């Protein structure tokens, strides 16, 4: 596959995660009319594991006797074999649609965590030296031997040193996916994760995102589709570079959400992480107030809001 070089990485090129042919059909499917499939994306190749799952679903209402609403907590995992094979960047897009594709019946995304720009860990200070140059022209006269019509050109340079920071980031936004429709309420969220390129730290390995939806009624099934694009760094024997992990993988089936069927993933992580996930949620008062307590980075990474 053709190489795509990056400015700061001489070993950069794109491939798919699944090095087998696409007709291998490696994807997560619904079991017939399966409702609320909780394992959404699962890819493993050459020492890189990428997963998306559902950790909690609460169907209810924004407030008692008001609009129906649903809270969904998604979990993500980006595990590299070691620092020689690590994830550098990932973009997650989650789209919500009415099962029958009636555009005016789509759920509306009304809240998200993370919503905004967050720094993962401590920023890294970098010393930068910037050089600016130009030309100075001068007429030469007064007995001096002159060539080319009496005009010489001399170069000048000015150097300026300053400091900047590099950081690992997690950024979330509520969006309208205009490939589905170009009008109406927001129907999707986008999450972007980047490593600290200076320290080559790789992505945060585990985190949760919480999405709050406003629904039209308590009867209609709706769909959730998770798309992940990821890039990873390889430095193993003769294989080096930046690779597009998921560009050509088959699409996973969308998840079918059915109002009324609640879900909480059984505990698999450290106690305090599962305690956060299982915190009481008032299904009759679903709002953005406690989204951050249900979601977050799953580990020891420091998370701060970037101003």
C-alpha positions in Angstrom: 0.0 0.0 0.0 1.3 3.5 -0.8 3.3 5.4 1.7 2.0 8.6 3.3 4.9 10.4 5.0 4.5 12.7 7.9 6.7 15.7 8.6 8.1 14.4 11.9 8.1 10.7 11.2 10.2 9.4 8.3 8.6 5.9 8.7 4.9 6.7 7.9 2.5 4.8 5.8 -1.1 3.6 5.9 -2.5 0.1 6.0 -5.6 -1.6 7.4 -5.7 -3.3 10.8 -6.9 -6.6 9.5 -4.2 -7.6 7.1 -6.4 -10.4 5.8 -8.7 -9.6 2.8 -11.8 -7.6 3.6 -14.1 -10.5 2.7 -12.8 -12.2 5.9 -15.8 -10.3 7.4 -14.1 -9.7 10.8 -16.8 -7.6 12.6 -19.4 -7.7 15.4 -22.9 -8.7 14.2 -26.3 -8.8 15.9 -27.6 -12.2 16.6 -30.7 -12.0 14.5 -32.9 -9.3 16.1 -30.6 -8.9 19.1 -31.3 -5.9 21.2 -28.7 -3.8 22.8 -25.6 -5.8 21.8 -23.0 -4.6 24.3 -19.8 -5.6 22.6 -19.8 -3.2 19.7 -16.3 -3.2 18.1 -13.5 -5.7 18.6 -10.3 -5.7 16.6 -7.0 -7.5 17.3 -4.0 -7.5 15.0 -0.2 -7.5 15.2 -0.1 -6.6 18.9 -2.8 -3.9 18.8 -6.2 -4.3 20.5 -9.1 -1.8 19.8 -12.5 -2.3 21.4 -15.7 -0.4 21.9 -18.4 -1.6 24.2 -21.5 -0.5 26.1 -21.1 -0.3 29.9 -24.5 1.0 31.0 -27.9 1.9 29.5 -30.6 3.8 31.4 -33.9 4.5 29.7 -36.1 7.1 31.4 -37.2 10.7 31.2 -35.5 14.1 31.4 -37.8 14.9 34.3 -40.9 13.2 35.6 -43.7 13.4 33.0 -41.5 15.1 30.5 -39.6 14.0 27.4 -38.3 10.4 27.2 -34.5 10.2 27.5 -31.8 7.6 27.4 -28.3 7.6 29.0 -25.7 5.4 27.3 -22.2 4.9 28.8 -19.6 3.7 26.2 -16.3 2.1 27.0 -13.2 2.2 24.8 -9.9 0.4 24.9 -6.7 1.1 22.9 -4.0 -1.4 23.9 -0.6 -1.6 22.2 1.7 -4.5 22.8 4.4 -2.2 24.1 5.9 1.2 23.3 7.1 -0.2 20.0 3.5 -0.7 18.9 1.3 2.0 20.3 -1.8 3.9 19.2 -1.0 7.5 18.3 -4.4 8.9 17.4 -8.1 7.8 17.3 -11.4 9.4 16.2 -14.7 7.9 17.4 -18.0 8.9 15.9 -21.2 7.6 17.4 -24.4 8.2 15.3 -28.0 7.7 16.6 -30.9 7.1 14.2 -34.5 5.9 14.2 -34.6 2.2 13.3 -36.9 2.9 10.4 -34.7 5.8 9.3 -37.4 8.4 9.7 -35.2 11.5 10.0 -37.6 13.5 12.2 -37.8 10.5 14.6 -34.1 10.3 15.4 -33.0 10.7 19.0 -31.4 14.0 19.8 -28.0 14.2 21.5 -28.4 16.7 24.3 -25.4 16.1 26.6 -22.0 14.4 26.4 -19.0 13.7 28.6 -16.3 14.6 27.6 -17.7 17.7 26.0 -14.7 20.1 25.3 -11.0 19.8 25.3 -9.1 17.9 28.1 -5.5 17.3 28.8 -4.4 13.8 29.7 -1.5 13.8 32.1 1.1 16.6 32.4 1.9 18.8 29.4 5.5 18.6 28.1 7.6 21.8 27.7 9.4 22.1 24.4 12.2 24.5 23.5 11.7 25.8 20.0 14.1 27.9 17.8 12.5 29.8 14.9 14.7 31.2 12.2 13.5 33.9 9.8 15.5 35.1 6.9 15.4 37.5 4.0 17.4 39.4 1.4 19.1 42.8 1.6 19.9 44.5 -1.6 22.6 47.2 -1.9 23.9 49.4 -4.8 27.7 49.4 -4.9 29.4 52.6 -6.1 32.6 54.6 -5.6 35.3 52.7 -7.5 34.2 49.2 -6.4 34.3 46.5 -9.0 30.6 45.8 -9.6 29.1 42.9 -11.5 25.6 42.5 -12.9 24.6 46.2 -13.1 25.9 47.4 -9.7 23.6 45.5 -7.4 24.5 42.8 -4.9 22.3 40.7 -2.6 23.1 39.7 0.9 21.2 37.3 3.2 20.2 38.0 6.8 18.8 35.8 9.5 17.1 36.4 12.8 16.6 33.6 15.4 14.0 33.6 18.1 13.8 31.1 20.9 10.6 30.3 22.7 8.8 27.6 24.7 5.6 25.7 23.7 3.8 22.7 25.2 2.8 19.3 23.9 0.1 17.2 25.5 -2.0 14.2 25.2 -5.6 15.2 24.6 -9.2 14.0 24.7 -11.7 16.1 22.9 -15.5 15.6 22.6 -18.2 17.4 20.6 -21.9 17.0 19.9 -22.5 17.3 16.2 -25.0 16.9 13.3 -23.9 14.2 10.9 -24.8 15.9 7.7 -24.2 12.7 5.7 -27.4 11.5 7.2 -29.4 14.8 7.2 -28.7 18.5 6.9 -31.4 19.7 9.2 -32.8 19.2 12.7 -31.3 18.4 16.1 -27.8 17.0 16.6 -27.7 13.2 16.0 -24.0 12.3 16.8 -21.0 12.8 18.9 -17.3 12.8 18.0 -14.4 11.9 20.3 -10.8 12.6 19.3 -7.8 11.2 21.3 -4.2 12.2 20.5 -0.9 11.1 22.2 1.8 13.4 23.4 4.0 13.3 20.3 7.1 14.6 22.2 7.0 11.8 24.8 5.5 9.3 22.4 3.2 8.3 25.3 0.5 6.5 23.2 -3.2 6.9 23.8 -4.9 6.6 27.1 -5.6 2.9 27.1 -9.1 2.9 28.7 -11.8 5.5 29.0 -15.6 5.9 29.2 -17.9 8.4 27.5 -21.4 9.2 28.5 -24.1 10.3 26.0 -27.6 11.6 26.9 -30.3 11.3 24.3 -33.7 12.9 24.1 -36.3 10.6 22.4 -39.6 11.2 20.7 -41.5 8.4 22.6 -41.1 5.2 24.6 -42.1 2.9 21.7 -39.6 3.3 18.9 -36.4 1.3 18.7 -33.4 3.4 17.7 -29.9 2.5 16.4 -26.4 3.4 17.6 -23.5 3.1 15.1 -19.9 3.4 16.3 -17.2 4.2 13.8 -13.5 4.3 14.9 -10.5 5.5 12.9 -7.2 4.9 14.5 -3.5 5.2 13.7 -0.7 3.4 15.4 3.1 3.5 15.4 5.0 0.3 14.5 8.7 -0.2 15.3 9.3 -3.9 15.0 12.1 -5.5 13.0 11.5 -4.4 9.4 8.0 -3.0 10.1 8.1 0.7 11.0 5.8 3.6 10.6 2.4 5.1 11.2 -0.5 3.0 10.0 -4.2 3.6 9.5 -5.7 0.9 11.7 -9.3 0.7 10.6 -9.8 2.3 7.2 -10.7 -0.9 5.4 -12.3 -3.1 8.1 -15.9 -4.3 7.5 -18.6 -2.3 9.2 -20.0 -3.5 12.5 -23.8 -3.9 12.8 -25.5 -1.0 14.5 -26.7 -1.5 18.1 -30.5 -1.6 18.5 -31.7 0.2 21.6 -35.1 -0.7 23.0 -36.6 1.8 25.6 -37.4 0.0 28.8 -34.6 -2.5 28.8 -31.9 -1.3 31.2 -28.3 -2.6 31.3 -25.3 -2.5 33.6 -22.1 -4.3 32.6 -20.9 -6.8 35.2 -17.8 -5.7 37.1 -14.6 -6.5 35.4 -12.3 -3.6 36.4 -10.9 -2.3 39.7 -13.5 -1.8 42.4 -13.6 2.0 42.5 -14.0 2.2 38.7 -17.0 -0.1 38.8 -18.4 1.7 41.7 -18.5 4.9 39.7 -20.2 3.1 36.8 -22.9 1.7 39.2 -23.7 5.0 40.9 -27.4 5.6 41.4 -29.0 7.3 38.4 -32.6 8.6 38.7 -34.3 7.4 35.6 -37.0 10.0 36.1 -34.4 12.8 36.1 -31.9 12.2 33.4 -29.7 15.2 32.9 -26.1 16.2 32.4 -25.3 16.9 36.0 -23.6 13.6 36.9 -22.3 12.4 33.5 -18.7 12.9 34.5 -19.1 10.7 37.5 -20.2 7.8 35.3 -17.5 8.3 32.6 -13.9 9.3 32.7 -10.4 7.9 32.2 -10.0 4.5 33.6 -6.5 4.5 35.1 -4.0 6.8 36.9 -3.8 9.4 34.2 -4.4 13.0 35.3 -7.3 14.6 33.5 -7.6 18.4 33.4 -9.8 20.8 31.4 -7.8 22.8 28.9 -8.6 26.5 29.0 
